[in-house]
Amino acid sequence: MLRSLSPLVADVQVLGPWIEGERRGIWRTVMLQSLDETTGNRFFVQQLEKDGGQVRVSTSTEIVEIGELDGAIVSYRPDAPSEAQAELLTLFLDIVPLDGEIAETYELFFTSQEPYVFGPASN
């Protein structure tokens, strides 16, 4: 299985559980980096769930705005979900522009089957 893993995968994180009606699973993020490092990262949010004893990717969404920033993700962290909104994933991402030195913080609000919201973090 590991032999088929793309060499572009730079980071994979399991972020915690999601619940959607009767369905349950975990959130996972996958970050890709080009081999020449002249472009920004590609970043995906995935939902994993068990299906007949097998774990499968039920959704996979690329956050295209991150790639358009031409920056490198230096860190990201989830915000703990509230019990009232167990289906909502909130991430804070620190991104350094490829031509810069200081990271800028962005936030991502992601809910399955709805448009996500991505932009500069608000205080």
N, C-alpha and C positions, 0 to 999 in steps of 0.2 A: 504494500500500500504506500509506503513512504517513497518508493522509487517513482511513483506517478505524481508526487507532489511537485508543483511548479517551482522552479528555482527563483521565481519572482516573489514568492511569499516571504515577506520580511517579518510579519508578526501575526499571531493568532491569539485571541483572548476569549475566554468564556466569562461572560459578565453577570450571569445570574438568571433566575427563572422568569418565565412569562406565562401568563394565563389568559386564555381567550375562550370564554364559555366553558365547554367541557374539555377543550384541548389544553395541553400543558407541554412545556419544553424549556429549553434554555436559549438565551441570546448568545451569539458568537460574533466577533468581528474578525475580519481578515484584511490585512494591509499588504499591498503589493508595491514593490519598488523596482523600477527599471534597472537593468544591469549597468547602464552608463551613468545613472544618477544625475541626468541633466533635466529631468522632469520631476514633477511632484508625485506624491503617492496616489495610488488608487485605493479606495477604502470601501469595504462592503459590510453591511449589517445582515446577519443571517439568523433565522429561527430554526432550531433543531428540535425534532420531536421523535419519540418512539412510534414505530408503525409496524405492528406484527413482530415485535422482538428486535427489529432493526432500527438503528438511529438513522434518520434521513434529514436532509436540508429541506424544510418545507417552504421557506422563502429566502431569497437572496437579493438584496438591493444595493446597487452602487450609489454612493453619495458623490455624485459627479462634480459638485461644486468644490470638493476638496482637491481633486485633480486639476481643476481650473485655476487654483490658487498658485500653482507652481511653487509649492513650499514643502518642507519636510515635517511630518508629524514627529515631534520629539517626545510627546507623552499624551495619554488620554486616560480618562477615568470616568466611570459611571457614577451617577448620583443614585443613592438608594431609592428604589421605587416605593411609593406609598401603597398601603393595602387597598386604598380606594381606587388607585390607578395602576394595578399590577400589569396592565398591558402596555404601559408607557415606558420607554427606555430614554433616559436622558444622559448624554455624554458631554463632557467638557474636553476639548482637544487643544493642545498647545502646538502651534504650527509656526515654524521659522521660514520666512520667505527665502527662496534659493539665493537671492541677492542681498540678504539681510543678516542680522545677527541677533535680533531681539524677537522672542516668540510672542505671537499674538494668540489670545484665547478665543476659541469659537465654541458654540454650543449646538448640539443636535438633539432634537426632540423627534422620536421615532415611535410610531404606533403602527402595528400591522394593518395592512389594507387601507391605509390613509396616507395622504401626502405628508412627507416629513418636513420639518422646519430646520434650516441650517443657516447660521450667520454669526457675526461677532457676538461674543458674550455680553450680556447686559449685567450691570451690577445692581 
